[in-house]
Amino acid sequence: MEIAGENVRLLMRLGYWALWRGLYAEASAIFAGAHAARPASEVPIIAHAVLAMAMNEPKAAVTVLRGLAREGQPLSEMAETHLGCALCLAGEEDAGRQILQRISAQGREETARRMASTLAGMPTSQLAPGLAKVL
């Protein structure tokens, strides 16, 4: 059964909504559904890494993001940017900052370059995803 791209994008928005509200199990299930619908896409996998960071598990995020690397192929710049953030949060500040600075200076993907530039300018204490207050 083919799921329209618009519906997969809606799933991703709902997953992030759940994540920012602290509904981690729900976010994980939604991201898993999006990954099942688009198994070749890195977007739901990156979302799982963001979820791990929000759950204060940056080492798990690093593992997830490094798992995206295909044999002999580098990560996308967006995945690398998230990896740089996760490395900083996991205590590997030098490696993370190096990635963020390289992408912000040399990145070809505009969105990744802007994100890396923003993250590179922030102290590590501010890199962790912030959550909305849950009622």
C-alpha positions in Angstrom: 0.0 0.0 0.0 1.5 3.3 -1.1 1.1 6.2 1.3 1.1 9.7 -0.3 4.1 11.9 0.5 1.8 14.5 2.0 0.5 12.0 4.5 4.1 10.9 5.4 5.0 14.6 6.0 1.9 14.9 8.2 3.0 11.9 10.2 6.4 13.5 10.7 4.9 16.7 11.9 2.7 14.7 14.4 5.7 12.8 15.6 7.6 16.0 16.3 4.6 17.5 18.0 4.5 14.4 20.3 8.2 14.6 20.9 8.1 18.3 21.9 5.2 17.5 24.3 7.2 14.7 26.0 5.1 11.9 24.5 8.2 9.8 23.7 6.5 6.5 23.1 4.0 8.0 20.8 6.7 9.9 18.9 8.7 6.8 18.5 5.7 4.8 17.1 4.9 7.6 14.7 8.5 7.9 13.4 8.6 4.1 13.0 5.4 4.3 10.9 7.0 7.0 8.7 10.1 4.9 8.3 8.0 1.9 7.3 6.2 4.1 4.7 9.5 5.4 3.4 12.3 2.9 4.3 14.8 4.6 2.0 14.4 8.0 3.7 16.8 9.2 6.3 14.3 11.7 7.7 12.5 9.3 10.1 15.8 8.0 11.3 17.1 11.5 12.0 13.9 12.1 13.9 14.6 9.0 16.1 18.0 10.6 16.8 16.4 13.8 17.9 14.0 11.8 20.1 17.1 10.2 21.7 18.6 13.6 22.3 15.4 14.9 23.8 15.4 11.8 26.1 18.9 12.8 27.3 20.4 9.8 25.4 22.9 11.5 23.1 25.1 8.4 22.8 22.1 6.5 21.4 21.5 9.4 18.9 25.2 9.1 17.8 24.7 5.4 17.2 21.5 5.9 15.2 23.1 8.6 13.1 26.3 6.7 12.4 24.1 3.8 11.4 22.8 5.9 8.5 26.2 5.7 6.7 26.0 3.3 3.9 29.0 1.2 2.8 31.5 3.6 1.4 29.0 6.5 1.3 29.2 9.5 3.7 26.2 10.8 5.7 24.1 13.6 4.2 25.0 17.0 5.5 21.7 17.2 7.4 22.5 13.9 9.2 26.1 15.1 9.8 24.7 18.3 11.4 22.6 16.3 13.7 25.5 14.0 14.5 27.7 17.1 15.3 25.0 18.2 17.8 24.7 14.7 19.3 28.5 14.3 19.7 28.6 17.6 21.6 25.9 16.5 23.9 27.6 13.1 24.3 30.7 14.7 25.6 32.7 14.5 22.3 32.7 18.3 21.9 35.8 18.6 19.7 34.5 16.1 17.2 31.0 17.6 17.2 32.2 21.2 16.8 34.5 20.2 14.0 31.6 18.7 12.1 29.3 21.7 12.7 32.0 24.2 11.7 32.9 22.2 8.5 29.2 22.0 7.4 28.6 25.7 8.3 31.6 26.8 6.2 31.5 24.3 3.3 28.1 22.7 3.3 26.3 22.4 0.0 22.8 21.8 1.5 21.6 25.3 2.5 19.3 24.1 5.3 22.0 21.9 6.8 24.5 24.8 6.4 22.2 27.3 8.2 21.4 24.8 11.0 25.1 23.9 11.5 26.0 27.6 11.6 23.4 28.2 14.3 24.3 25.2 16.3 28.1 26.0 16.1 27.4 29.4 17.6 25.6 28.0 20.6 27.1 26.7 23.9 26.7 23.0 24.4 24.4 23.6 27.3 21.9 25.1 24.9 22.1 22.4 22.2 19.8 19.9 23.9 16.3 19.9 22.5 13.9 21.9 24.7 10.5 20.5 25.5 7.2 22.3 25.9 5.7 22.3 29.3 3.4 19.4 29.7 0.1 20.0 31.5 
